[in-house]
């Protein structure tokens, strides 16, 4: 089955978050399950630089008059066939794919990502006469107009099924209504039964409304987004489409995230030979200037620094954690106030707290390899990959019971320790007090070395690879095209 995957970023070429990890791993998993996957990407510099044996498939004119070159070739690093939109003045810019150097959204994001969806629809409708997909699978708001353009596009060739995956409903791609007229969609698409959202235009809503089927990245999140509390204003639409909504849990690319083979950590280890983990911890403590105490429980945070991620709660309990002998390592970037607060705490406690602002893929691996506990106290979390990386690296996740965190982490309560299902720590209420109690449980188990090691080993052996998720996607694709 031929599948076109549409996304704005892809690991390891371009990454701002978990979306890239999924976009990078899913094609290989689907290919292994019998699909033939190609990807469509914007021509950001890292992607253009990796494209080899490329040629121009087509020269197009976008609905707003933009001249567009569509290239096809091979992504050397990933070994997969790709279509890349080559429009340098749209994509070859400083900053991130979505923001300029001042962290402001690019002024023409509505065009930059509408183009992604529009080109996807052209490919679905037969633009490449040598390869036409049976399914177009688009990811998050950046690719959400794919389904709308398919709904109103030219009916060339056979019908193509559309799947739209929500990675985070809170980021919706909302734009002023005046921009709707640039997009080439019929006027009646700007309505309640379309892309209109409280007088604005929502790319996310377009994906949810027009796709043949919606998926999201964990079963629990699929239920949560149908409620007012986590529906971000779209819960009514999602309830109406409940029969077309499936939660498929994300997975871990074990060719990238495996402490047994990871070149980014100083000492490799696995569940049966865990000695290297203690050496990783000692090495990181020394490098960061933390107190070199093997028995000091080391907590790690690898995250966007935002309120959604619950990091204000971490700040609130940090003094108590330090007083009880704990250490904290933070890697992330985000809200300026949170960045400043964490840096101030590190400056005040240099032997117990280390903070690095930014993102460094290799350093993230080192934190998972060294830490004893991975903190993920998110207010909401569609899936979360951080807790899964923690499990693979023997860093027990401590999480709020939401979304994919609830689907992957079992609290180390007595009954779960007894039945052998415990693999971390879970708190129910999004409060400082609830987090502090979970930390107390983690510290209590840490002091019981044999039990800690048993839970850690169980987590490291937990199957988190892509086989199951890929099989679920393939079953969904087959259902849609039959």
C-alpha positions as CSV (number, residue, x, y, z in Angstrom):
1,X,0.0,0.0,0.0
2,X,1.4,3.4,-1.0
3,X,1.3,6.0,1.7
4,X,2.3,9.7,1.5
5,X,3.3,11.2,4.9
6,X,3.0,15.0,5.2
7,X,4.8,16.8,8.0
8,X,6.7,20.0,8.6
9,X,9.7,18.4,10.3
10,X,11.4,15.1,10.5
11,X,14.1,13.6,12.7
12,X,17.1,13.7,12.5
13,X,17.1,16.4,9.9
14,X,14.8,19.0,11.5
15,X,13.4,18.8,15.0
16,X,11.6,21.2,17.4
17,X,9.7,18.5,19.4
18,X,8.2,15.0,19.4
19,X,6.4,15.5,16.1
20,X,9.8,15.1,14.3
21,X,10.6,11.9,16.2
22,X,7.4,10.4,15.0
23,X,7.7,11.6,11.5
24,X,11.2,10.2,11.3
25,X,10.4,6.8,12.7
26,X,6.9,6.0,11.3
27,X,7.9,5.6,7.6
28,X,10.4,2.9,8.4
29,X,8.0,1.1,10.7
30,X,5.2,1.2,8.0
31,X,7.6,0.0,5.3
32,X,8.6,-2.9,7.6
33,X,4.8,-3.7,7.9
34,X,4.4,-3.9,4.1
35,X,3.7,-0.3,3.1
36,X,5.6,1.8,0.6
37,X,6.0,5.3,2.2
38,X,7.1,8.5,0.7
39,X,7.3,11.8,2.6
40,X,6.4,15.4,1.6
41,X,8.3,18.2,3.4
42,X,8.9,21.9,3.1
43,X,12.3,22.9,1.7
44,X,13.9,24.0,5.0
45,X,17.7,24.1,4.7
46,X,18.5,20.9,6.6
47,X,16.0,19.0,4.4
48,X,17.3,20.4,1.1
49,X,20.8,19.7,2.2
50,X,20.0,16.0,2.8
51,X,18.1,15.5,-0.5
52,X,20.2,13.6,-3.1
53,X,19.7,12.3,-6.6
54,X,16.9,14.9,-6.9
55,X,15.1,16.2,-9.9
56,X,12.2,18.6,-10.5
57,X,9.0,16.7,-10.6
58,X,6.8,19.7,-11.4
59,X,6.7,23.5,-11.5
60,X,3.4,24.7,-10.1
61,X,1.5,27.9,-9.4
62,X,0.0,28.0,-5.9
63,X,-3.6,29.4,-5.5
64,X,-2.1,32.8,-4.5
65,X,0.2,33.0,-7.5
66,X,3.4,31.7,-5.9
67,X,5.8,29.9,-8.2
68,X,6.6,26.5,-6.7
69,X,9.2,23.9,-7.6
70,X,8.5,20.4,-6.3
71,X,11.6,18.2,-6.2
72,X,11.8,14.5,-5.7
73,X,14.7,12.5,-4.5
74,X,16.1,10.4,-1.7
75,X,16.7,11.7,1.9
76,X,20.2,10.3,2.4
77,X,20.1,10.1,6.2
78,X,16.7,8.4,6.4
79,X,17.0,6.3,3.2
80,X,13.4,7.2,2.1
81,X,12.0,8.8,-1.0
82,X,10.8,12.3,-0.6
83,X,9.1,15.2,-2.3
84,X,10.4,18.6,-1.1
85,X,8.8,22.0,-1.8
86,X,11.6,24.2,-3.1
87,X,10.6,27.8,-2.4
88,X,13.6,29.5,-0.8
89,X,12.0,32.8,0.2
90,X,9.4,30.9,2.1
91,X,11.5,28.3,3.9
92,X,15.2,29.4,3.8
93,X,15.0,31.7,6.8
94,X,16.7,32.3,10.2
95,X,14.9,31.1,13.3
96,X,12.9,28.0,13.7
97,X,10.5,26.5,11.1
98,X,7.7,28.5,12.7
99,X,9.3,31.6,14.4
100,X,11.8,34.2,13.5
101,X,14.9,35.0,15.6
102,X,12.8,37.1,18.0
103,X,10.5,34.1,18.6
104,X,7.7,35.7,16.7
105,X,5.6,33.6,14.3
106,X,6.7,34.2,10.7
107,X,4.2,36.7,9.2
108,X,3.2,34.4,6.3
109,X,2.9,31.1,8.1
110,X,-0.5,30.7,6.7
111,X,1.0,30.6,3.2
112,X,4.1,28.6,4.1
113,X,2.0,25.7,5.5
114,X,-1.1,26.0,3.3
115,X,1.4,25.3,0.5
116,X,2.3,22.0,2.3
117,X,-1.3,20.9,2.3
118,X,-2.0,22.1,-1.3
119,X,1.0,20.2,-2.7
120,X,0.0,17.1,-0.8
121,X,-3.4,17.2,-2.5
122,X,-1.8,17.6,-5.9
123,X,0.3,14.5,-5.3
124,X,-2.7,12.7,-4.1
125,X,-4.6,13.6,-7.2
126,X,-2.0,12.2,-9.6
127,X,0.7,14.8,-10.0
128,X,3.4,12.1,-10.1
129,X,2.2,9.7,-12.7
130,X,4.8,7.1,-11.6
131,X,3.6,7.0,-8.0
132,X,0.2,7.7,-6.5
133,X,-0.7,7.1,-2.9
134,X,-3.7,5.2,-1.6
135,X,-3.5,7.1,1.7
136,X,-2.3,10.6,2.5
137,X,-1.4,10.8,6.2
138,X,-0.9,14.4,7.4
139,X,0.5,15.5,10.8
140,X,-0.5,18.4,13.1
141,X,-1.7,21.9,12.1
142,X,1.1,22.5,9.7
143,X,-0.2,19.9,7.3
144,X,-3.9,20.1,8.3
145,X,-5.1,21.8,5.1
146,X,-4.2,18.7,3.2
147,X,-7.6,17.2,3.9
148,X,-9.4,20.4,2.9
149,X,-7.6,20.7,-0.4
150,X,-8.4,17.0,-1.0
151,X,-12.1,17.6,-0.3
152,X,-12.3,20.4,-2.9
153,X,-9.5,19.5,-5.2
154,X,-9.4,18.0,-8.7
155,X,-10.7,14.5,-9.0
156,X,-7.9,13.1,-11.0
157,X,-7.3,9.4,-10.7
158,X,-8.8,7.2,-8.1
159,X,-10.0,8.5,-4.7
160,X,-7.3,8.7,-2.0
161,X,-8.1,8.2,1.7
162,X,-7.0,10.9,4.1
163,X,-5.8,10.4,7.7
164,X,-5.0,13.4,10.0
165,X,-3.0,13.0,13.2
166,X,-3.3,15.4,16.1
167,X,-0.1,15.7,18.0
168,X,-1.2,18.6,20.2
169,X,-4.6,20.1,20.0
170,X,-3.4,23.3,21.8
171,X,-1.4,24.4,18.8
172,X,-4.0,25.0,16.1
173,X,-2.6,27.2,13.4
174,X,-5.2,30.0,13.9
175,X,-5.0,33.0,11.5
176,X,-7.0,36.1,10.7
177,X,-10.0,35.5,8.4
178,X,-8.6,37.9,5.8
179,X,-6.0,35.2,5.0
180,X,-8.6,32.7,4.0
181,X,-9.0,34.4,0.6
182,X,-5.3,33.6,-0.3
183,X,-5.8,29.9,0.0
184,X,-7.9,29.0,-3.0
185,X,-10.6,27.2,-1.1
186,X,-14.2,27.8,-2.0
187,X,-16.0,30.5,0.0
188,X,-18.3,28.1,1.7
189,X,-15.4,26.4,3.4
190,X,-15.2,29.4,5.7
191,X,-18.1,28.3,7.8
192,X,-18.9,26.5,11.1
193,X,-18.8,23.3,8.9
194,X,-15.4,24.1,7.7
195,X,-12.3,26.1,8.7
196,X,-14.0,28.9,10.5
197,X,-13.3,29.0,14.3
198,X,-14.8,31.8,16.4
199,X,-14.4,34.2,13.5
200,X,-10.9,33.2,12.7
201,X,-9.4,30.5,10.4
202,X,-8.1,27.3,12.0
203,X,-5.9,24.9,10.1
204,X,-6.4,22.3,12.9
205,X,-10.1,22.5,12.5
206,X,-9.8,21.9,8.7
207,X,-7.9,18.7,9.4
208,X,-10.5,17.5,12.0
209,X,-13.5,18.4,9.8
210,X,-12.3,17.2,6.4
211,X,-10.1,14.1,7.0
212,X,-11.6,10.7,6.4
213,X,-10.2,9.6,9.8
214,X,-8.6,11.3,12.7
215,X,-5.9,9.8,14.9
216,X,-4.2,11.1,17.9
217,X,-1.1,9.9,19.7
218,X,-2.5,8.0,22.7
219,X,-5.8,6.3,23.6
220,X,-6.4,8.4,26.7
221,X,-5.8,11.7,24.8
222,X,-8.3,10.6,22.2
223,X,-10.9,10.6,25.0
224,X,-9.7,13.7,26.7
225,X,-9.9,15.9,23.7
226,X,-13.6,15.2,23.4
227,X,-14.2,17.0,26.7
228,X,-14.4,20.8,27.4
229,X,-11.4,20.6,29.7
230,X,-9.0,19.5,27.0
231,X,-10.9,20.0,23.8
232,X,-9.5,23.5,23.2
233,X,-12.8,24.7,21.8
234,X,-13.0,21.8,19.4
235,X,-14.5,19.1,21.7
236,X,-17.9,19.4,20.1
237,X,-16.6,18.7,16.6
238,X,-14.5,15.8,18.0
239,X,-17.5,14.3,19.8
240,X,-19.4,14.5,16.5
241,X,-16.6,12.6,14.8
242,X,-16.0,10.1,17.7
243,X,-16.6,7.2,15.3
244,X,-13.8,8.5,13.1
245,X,-11.3,9.1,15.9
246,X,-8.7,6.6,17.1
247,X,-5.9,6.9,19.7
248,X,-2.7,5.1,18.6
249,X,0.0,5.2,21.1
250,X,3.3,6.7,19.9
251,X,6.4,4.5,20.2
252,X,10.2,4.7,20.5
253,X,12.7,4.4,17.7
254,X,15.0,1.8,19.3
255,X,17.6,2.4,16.6
256,X,18.0,5.9,18.1
257,X,17.0,5.4,21.7
258,X,18.8,2.4,23.2
259,X,21.4,2.7,25.9
260,X,23.0,-0.5,24.7
261,X,24.1,1.1,21.5
262,X,23.9,4.8,22.1
263,X,27.1,6.6,21.0
264,X,25.9,9.8,22.7
265,X,26.3,8.5,26.2
266,X,29.8,7.8,27.7
267,X,29.0,4.2,28.9
268,X,26.5,1.8,27.3
269,X,24.3,-0.5,29.4
270,X,21.2,-2.5,29.3
271,X,18.6,-4.1,31.6
272,X,20.8,-7.1,32.3
273,X,24.1,-5.2,32.5
274,X,23.2,-1.9,34.2
275,X,26.6,-1.0,35.6
276,X,27.2,1.6,32.8
277,X,24.3,3.7,34.1
278,X,26.1,4.5,37.4
279,X,29.2,5.5,35.4
280,X,27.0,7.7,33.1
281,X,25.7,9.4,36.3
282,X,29.1,10.0,37.8
283,X,30.4,11.4,34.4
284,X,27.5,13.8,34.1
285,X,27.8,15.0,37.8
286,X,31.5,15.7,37.2
287,X,30.9,17.5,33.9
288,X,28.2,19.7,35.4
289,X,29.9,20.4,38.7
290,X,27.2,18.7,40.7
291,X,28.2,17.0,43.9
292,X,29.7,13.6,42.9
293,X,27.5,11.5,45.1
294,X,26.5,8.1,43.7
295,X,23.6,7.8,46.2
296,X,22.1,11.3,45.4
297,X,18.9,10.7,43.4
298,X,19.3,12.6,40.1
299,X,16.1,14.0,38.5
300,X,16.1,15.0,34.9
301,X,13.9,17.3,32.8
302,X,14.1,17.4,29.0
303,X,11.2,19.6,27.9
304,X,9.9,22.8,26.5
305,X,9.8,25.2,29.4
306,X,6.2,26.1,29.4
307,X,3.3,26.1,32.0
308,X,1.7,23.3,30.1
309,X,4.7,21.1,31.0
310,X,4.1,21.7,34.7
311,X,7.5,23.1,35.3
312,X,6.3,25.8,37.6
313,X,5.4,22.9,39.9
314,X,9.0,21.6,39.7
315,X,10.2,25.1,40.8
316,X,7.8,25.0,43.7
317,X,9.1,21.7,45.1
318,X,12.7,22.2,44.2
319,X,13.9,23.4,47.6
320,X,12.3,20.3,49.3
321,X,14.0,18.0,46.7
322,X,17.4,19.6,47.4
323,X,16.9,19.4,51.1
324,X,16.3,15.7,50.8
325,X,19.5,15.1,48.9
326,X,18.2,15.2,45.4
327,X,19.8,16.8,42.3
328,X,18.1,18.3,39.2
329,X,19.3,18.6,35.6
330,X,17.2,20.6,33.2
331,X,17.5,20.9,29.4
332,X,15.0,23.0,27.5
333,X,13.8,26.3,26.2
334,X,10.6,28.2,26.2
335,X,9.0,30.9,28.4
336,X,11.5,33.6,29.3
337,X,10.2,33.7,32.9
338,X,10.7,30.0,33.4
339,X,14.1,30.1,31.8
340,X,15.2,32.9,34.2
341,X,13.7,31.1,37.2
342,X,15.5,27.9,36.5
343,X,18.8,29.6,35.8
344,X,18.5,31.5,39.1
345,X,17.9,28.3,41.0
346,X,21.0,26.7,39.4
347,X,23.1,29.8,40.2
348,X,21.9,29.6,43.9
349,X,22.5,25.8,44.1
350,X,25.4,24.9,41.7
351,X,26.2,21.6,43.4
352,X,22.6,20.4,43.2
353,X,21.0,22.0,40.1
354,X,22.2,22.4,36.5
355,X,20.2,24.2,33.8
356,X,21.0,24.4,30.1
357,X,18.8,26.6,28.0
358,X,18.3,25.4,24.4
359,X,18.1,21.9,22.9
360,X,21.0,19.5,22.3
361,X,20.0,16.0,21.1
362,X,23.2,14.4,22.4
363,X,22.9,16.0,25.8
364,X,19.3,14.9,26.1
365,X,20.5,11.3,25.7
366,X,23.2,11.9,28.4
367,X,20.5,13.1,30.8
368,X,18.3,10.0,30.3
369,X,21.4,7.8,30.6
370,X,22.5,9.4,33.9
371,X,19.3,10.3,35.7
372,X,17.4,8.2,38.1
373,X,14.0,9.9,37.6
374,X,12.6,11.6,34.5
375,X,10.1,14.3,35.5
376,X,7.1,14.8,33.2
377,X,4.5,16.7,35.4
378,X,2.5,18.0,32.4
379,X,-0.9,19.7,32.8
380,X,-1.9,17.8,29.7
381,X,0.2,15.6,27.4
382,X,-1.1,14.1,24.2
383,X,1.4,11.2,24.3
384,X,4.8,12.2,25.6
385,X,7.9,10.5,24.4
386,X,10.1,11.7,27.3
387,X,8.7,9.2,29.7
388,X,9.3,6.4,27.2
389,X,12.9,7.5,26.7
390,X,13.2,7.5,30.5
391,X,11.9,3.9,30.7
392,X,14.3,2.7,28.0
393,X,17.3,4.3,29.8
394,X,16.4,3.2,33.3
395,X,15.3,6.6,34.4
396,X,11.9,6.0,36.1
397,X,9.3,8.4,34.9
398,X,7.4,10.6,37.4
399,X,4.3,11.9,35.7
400,X,0.9,13.5,36.0
401,X,-1.9,11.0,35.1
402,X,-3.0,12.5,31.8
403,X,-2.9,11.5,28.1
404,X,-0.1,9.2,27.0
405,X,1.5,9.5,30.4
406,X,-1.4,7.6,31.9
407,X,-1.2,5.0,29.1
408,X,2.5,4.2,29.7
409,X,3.4,4.7,33.4
410,X,2.1,2.6,36.3
411,X,2.6,4.0,39.8
412,X,4.9,2.2,42.2
413,X,2.1,1.7,44.7
414,X,2.3,-1.4,46.9
415,X,-0.2,-3.4,44.8
416,X,1.6,-2.6,41.6
417,X,5.0,-3.5,43.2
418,X,3.4,-6.8,44.3
419,X,1.9,-7.7,40.9
420,X,5.0,-6.6,38.9
421,X,3.4,-3.9,36.9
422,X,5.0,-0.8,38.5
423,X,7.4,1.1,36.3
424,X,7.4,4.7,37.7
425,X,5.4,7.2,39.7
426,X,2.1,8.9,39.0
427,X,0.2,11.7,40.7
428,X,-3.4,12.6,40.0
429,X,-3.9,16.3,41.0
430,X,-2.1,19.0,39.1
431,X,-0.8,20.6,42.3
432,X,2.5,21.2,44.0
433,X,1.4,19.1,46.9
434,X,0.5,16.1,44.7
435,X,3.8,16.3,42.9
436,X,5.7,16.6,46.2
437,X,4.0,13.4,47.5
438,X,5.0,11.6,44.3
439,X,8.6,12.7,44.7
440,X,8.5,11.4,48.3
441,X,7.4,8.0,47.0
442,X,10.2,8.1,44.5
443,X,12.7,8.9,47.2
444,X,11.4,6.2,49.5
445,X,11.7,3.6,46.7
446,X,15.1,4.8,45.8
447,X,16.3,4.1,49.3
448,X,15.2,0.4,48.9
449,X,17.9,-0.5,46.4
450,X,16.7,-4.0,45.4
451,X,13.1,-2.9,44.8
452,X,14.3,0.1,42.8
453,X,16.5,-2.0,40.6
454,X,13.6,-4.4,40.0
455,X,11.3,-1.6,38.9
456,X,14.0,-0.1,36.8
457,X,14.7,-3.4,35.0
458,X,11.1,-3.9,34.3
459,X,10.8,-0.5,32.7
460,X,13.8,-1.0,30.6
461,X,12.4,-4.3,29.3
462,X,9.0,-2.9,28.5
463,X,8.3,-3.2,24.7
464,X,8.0,0.3,23.4
465,X,8.9,-0.2,19.7
466,X,6.9,0.7,16.6
467,X,5.6,-2.8,15.7
468,X,2.3,-2.5,17.4
469,X,1.6,1.1,16.4
470,X,2.5,0.4,12.8
471,X,0.2,-2.6,12.7
472,X,-2.7,-0.4,13.9
473,X,-2.0,2.3,11.3
474,X,-1.8,-0.4,8.5
475,X,-5.2,-1.9,9.7
476,X,-6.7,1.6,9.6
477,X,-5.4,2.4,6.1
478,X,-6.7,-0.9,4.8
479,X,-10.1,-0.2,6.4
480,X,-10.3,3.2,4.7
481,X,-9.4,2.0,1.2
482,X,-11.6,-1.0,1.1
